[in-house]
Amino acid sequence: MQWDCFFLVPLADLVENKRLMLITLAITFLSLIGAGLAQSPSVMLLLCLLVGASSVSVQVLIPLAAHLSSDEKRGQVLGNIMAGLLLGILLARPVASLIADHFGWRAVFYFAAGCMAFIASVIYFAIPSRQPAHNTTYFKLLKSLKQLIIQQPVLRQRALYQALMFASFSLFWTSVPVVLAREYGLSQSQIALFALVGAAGAIAAPIVGRLADKGYTHQL
């Protein structure tokens, strides 16, 4: 879901950042608990929609980390955050498969809810408060995104890269487990081992961040 980023992430320029992250995490937590208890497909679909819509705290955390970091360390800090983010995304599939195989699919949602509670506690105690300096309105912020896209060619280029990568990643890992289970007879635990191969890609993020600090952004 990318529309949630479009509509919710701009609130980081208006709402105190830590509070915004905690609110979205609370919505995700409750939605995950509800998904684990859901008894009908329609309720399940609605709750999954809420999970996707509220899972934007990392998109608020990244610019906050960039704001709090020094110029010399900004690339390294963002690289470390992206490494953690990518590692979480890549490990989510094998971990979910293992949990579903041994404890049932509902346990996946309960485990994810526990992770949200843990992340919220870390943010509450570790992240400093930051009140944005903007005094504009929410709708003016949304309109400003159009000007950013028009005026910043690098933003357009890298947004396209990321959109294509995210689309291909989502399509691949949505379809591959079904193929592995139906065509090759793999169990959920075996699919989890297959998915672990992709986790190696997270190693590249901190390396790229350090290269960016040294001025190699154009080569990257």
Backbone torsions as a table, in degrees:
resi	resn	phi	psi	omega
1	MET	NA	119.9	179.2
2	GLN	-108.8	-20.2	179.1
3	TRP	-65.4	-28.4	177.9
4	ASP	-64.5	-38.4	176.6
5	CYS	-63.9	-40.3	-178.5
6	PHE	-62.3	-40.6	-174.5
7	PHE	-93.4	-28.8	-174.5
8	LEU	-98.7	-39.9	-176.3
9	VAL	-60.5	-36.5	176.4
10	PRO	-58.4	-19.6	176.5
11	LEU	-62.4	-19.4	178.1
12	ALA	-64.1	-19.5	176.3
13	ASP	-87.8	-1.7	-179.2
14	LEU	-123.8	-36.6	-174.2
15	VAL	-103.9	145.6	176.4
16	GLU	-53.7	125.8	-165.8
17	ASN	-61.8	-45.6	-178.4
18	LYS	-63.8	-41.8	178.3
19	ARG	-62.0	-41.2	179.1
20	LEU	-62.0	-43.4	178.8
21	MET	-63.9	-41.3	-178.7
22	LEU	-67.6	-36.6	178.7
23	ILE	-65.6	-46.2	-179.4
24	THR	-66.3	-36.5	177.1
25	LEU	-66.3	-36.2	178.2
26	ALA	-65.1	-41.1	177.6
27	ILE	-64.4	-42.3	177.9
28	THR	-61.9	-43.8	180.0
29	PHE	-58.4	-50.0	-178.6
30	LEU	-65.8	-37.7	179.3
31	SER	-66.3	-39.0	178.6
32	LEU	-66.4	-41.3	176.5
33	ILE	-61.9	-43.3	178.6
34	GLY	-63.0	-39.2	178.9
35	ALA	-63.9	-37.4	178.0
36	GLY	-66.9	-25.5	-179.5
37	LEU	-97.7	-7.1	-173.2
38	ALA	-60.6	141.3	-179.1
39	GLN	-116.3	-6.5	-179.4
40	SER	-132.5	150.5	-179.7
41	PRO	-61.1	-36.9	-178.2
42	SER	-66.2	-42.4	177.6
43	VAL	-65.6	-41.1	178.4
44	MET	-60.5	-44.0	179.8
45	LEU	-62.7	-42.9	-179.8
46	LEU	-63.6	-43.2	-178.7
47	LEU	-69.3	-37.4	175.1
48	CYS	-64.2	-35.2	175.3
49	LEU	-61.8	-42.5	178.3
50	LEU	-66.5	-38.5	177.7
51	VAL	-60.8	-48.0	179.9
52	GLY	-64.4	-39.8	-177.4
53	ALA	-69.1	-31.4	-175.5
54	SER	-95.1	-5.2	-177.6
55	SER	-85.1	66.1	-176.3
56	VAL	-124.7	6.7	-174.5
57	SER	-61.4	-34.4	-179.3
58	VAL	-68.7	-31.7	177.0
59	GLN	-69.0	-22.0	173.0
60	VAL	-84.2	-36.5	-177.6
61	LEU	-66.6	-39.0	-175.8
62	ILE	-61.5	-52.6	176.9
63	PRO	-65.4	-30.1	176.4
64	LEU	-64.9	-43.6	177.7
65	ALA	-63.3	-39.1	177.3
66	ALA	-63.7	-37.5	179.3
67	HIS	-68.0	-37.4	-176.2
68	LEU	-83.8	-16.0	-176.4
69	SER	-86.7	153.0	173.5
70	SER	-74.4	161.2	-179.3
71	ASP	-60.9	-35.8	-176.7
72	GLU	-71.4	-27.6	-174.7
73	LYS	-109.6	0.0	-172.3
74	ARG	-61.1	-45.9	-179.8
75	GLY	-61.8	-41.0	179.4
76	GLN	-65.5	-43.6	180.0
77	VAL	-62.9	-47.6	-180.0
78	LEU	-66.1	-34.7	176.2
79	GLY	-63.0	-40.7	178.1
80	ASN	-65.3	-41.3	178.5
81	ILE	-63.9	-44.1	-179.9
82	MET	-65.6	-34.4	176.7
83	ALA	-62.5	-44.4	177.1
84	GLY	-63.8	-41.0	179.0
85	LEU	-63.1	-48.7	-179.5
86	LEU	-64.3	-39.6	179.2
87	LEU	-63.1	-40.6	177.7
88	GLY	-63.4	-42.9	179.1
89	ILE	-63.9	-45.2	-176.2
90	LEU	-71.3	-33.3	179.8
91	LEU	-83.0	-16.4	-177.9
92	ALA	-59.7	-41.1	-178.9
93	ARG	-64.4	-53.9	179.7
94	PRO	-64.9	-37.4	179.3
95	VAL	-64.8	-43.1	179.3
96	ALA	-62.8	-38.9	179.3
97	SER	-64.1	-43.5	179.7
98	LEU	-64.0	-43.5	-179.7
99	ILE	-64.7	-44.7	-179.0
100	ALA	-63.7	-36.4	-177.6
101	ASP	-68.6	-35.6	-173.7
102	HIS	-101.4	-25.8	-174.6
103	PHE	-126.2	-3.8	-178.7
104	GLY	97.3	157.0	-173.7
105	TRP	-67.9	-28.8	179.7
106	ARG	-65.0	-31.2	-179.7
107	ALA	-64.0	-25.6	178.0
108	VAL	-61.0	-42.9	-179.0
109	PHE	-70.3	-37.5	177.8
110	TYR	-66.7	-40.5	177.4
111	PHE	-63.2	-43.5	178.9
112	ALA	-62.8	-37.7	177.5
113	ALA	-63.3	-40.1	176.2
114	GLY	-62.2	-39.2	177.0
115	CYS	-62.4	-40.4	178.6
116	MET	-62.9	-40.1	178.7
117	ALA	-64.7	-40.7	179.0
118	PHE	-65.1	-45.6	179.7
119	ILE	-61.9	-40.5	179.7
120	ALA	-63.0	-39.2	179.4
121	SER	-66.8	-38.9	177.5
122	VAL	-63.5	-45.2	179.7
123	ILE	-62.8	-40.5	-177.7
124	TYR	-62.5	-40.6	-175.6
125	PHE	-92.9	-25.1	-171.5
126	ALA	-105.0	-26.4	-174.4
127	ILE	-93.2	128.0	177.5
128	PRO	-73.1	155.7	177.8
129	SER	-73.6	146.6	176.7
130	ARG	-144.6	113.6	176.4
131	GLN	-93.9	117.6	-178.8
132	PRO	-59.9	149.4	-178.4
133	ALA	-86.3	-9.4	-177.4
134	HIS	-65.9	142.1	174.8
135	ASN	-122.5	23.0	179.2
136	THR	-85.3	-174.2	179.3
137	THR	-103.5	164.4	-178.9
138	TYR	-60.9	-44.0	-176.8
139	PHE	-69.8	-31.8	174.9
140	LYS	-67.7	-34.7	176.1
141	LEU	-63.1	-42.9	178.3
142	LEU	-62.4	-39.9	179.0
143	LYS	-66.7	-31.7	-178.7
144	SER	-66.8	-23.0	178.6
145	LEU	-62.1	-34.5	178.3
146	LYS	-62.0	-43.6	179.8
147	GLN	-66.6	-36.4	177.3
148	LEU	-61.7	-43.1	-179.6
149	ILE	-64.8	-39.1	-178.8
150	ILE	-70.7	-40.6	-170.7
151	GLN	-90.4	-15.6	-174.2
152	GLN	-117.2	94.3	-179.5
153	PRO	-64.6	-33.2	178.7
154	VAL	-64.8	-38.5	177.8
155	LEU	-62.7	-43.3	178.8
156	ARG	-62.0	-43.9	-177.4
157	GLN	-63.0	-49.2	-175.5
158	ARG	-75.4	-28.9	174.1
159	ALA	-64.8	-38.4	177.0
160	LEU	-64.7	-45.1	178.0
161	TYR	-55.2	-51.0	-175.2
162	GLN	-66.5	-38.1	179.1
163	ALA	-63.5	-42.5	180.0
164	LEU	-67.6	-41.1	178.9
165	MET	-65.1	-42.7	-179.5
166	PHE	-65.4	-39.7	179.5
167	ALA	-64.8	-45.5	-179.2
168	SER	-66.7	-39.6	178.1
169	PHE	-61.7	-46.7	-177.8
170	SER	-65.2	-44.1	-180.0
171	LEU	-63.9	-41.3	-178.1
172	PHE	-63.1	-51.3	-173.9
173	TRP	-81.0	-7.5	170.7
174	THR	-80.9	-36.6	-174.8
175	SER	-93.6	-36.2	-174.1
176	VAL	-60.3	-44.8	179.1
177	PRO	-58.6	-35.2	178.5
178	VAL	-65.7	-43.4	179.4
179	VAL	-64.8	-44.3	-179.2
180	LEU	-63.5	-35.6	-179.3
181	ALA	-76.4	-44.0	-175.0
182	ARG	-80.2	-44.8	-173.3
183	GLU	-86.5	-30.6	-175.5
184	TYR	-115.6	-3.3	175.4
185	GLY	67.8	25.7	-179.8
186	LEU	-75.9	144.8	174.1
187	SER	-80.5	172.0	178.4
188	GLN	-62.6	-36.2	178.6
189	SER	-67.3	-38.2	177.4
190	GLN	-68.4	-37.0	175.6
191	ILE	-63.8	-35.9	177.6
192	ALA	-61.5	-42.8	177.9
193	LEU	-64.4	-39.0	176.4
194	PHE	-61.1	-41.3	-176.9
195	ALA	-71.1	-22.6	-179.0
196	LEU	-63.8	-23.1	-179.7
197	VAL	-59.3	-37.5	-177.5
198	GLY	-70.8	-17.0	-177.3
199	ALA	-65.7	-19.8	180.0
200	ALA	-63.2	-23.6	-179.6
201	GLY	-64.1	-23.4	-179.6
202	ALA	-67.6	-19.4	-178.7
203	ILE	-65.5	-27.6	-174.4
204	ALA	-71.8	-26.7	-172.2
205	ALA	-60.4	-50.6	179.1
206	PRO	-65.0	-30.6	177.4
207	ILE	-65.8	-44.1	178.1
208	VAL	-63.1	-39.3	178.5
209	GLY	-60.8	-41.8	178.8
210	ARG	-67.2	-37.9	176.5
211	LEU	-64.1	-37.0	178.1
212	ALA	-64.5	-38.5	177.5
213	ASP	-62.9	-26.3	-179.1
214	LYS	-89.6	3.1	174.6
215	GLY	92.8	19.3	-177.9
216	TYR	-98.6	28.0	-175.8
217	THR	-64.9	-35.5	-179.2
218	HIS	-68.9	-38.3	177.3
219	GLN	-67.3	-32.0	179.6
220	LEU	-73.0	NA	NA
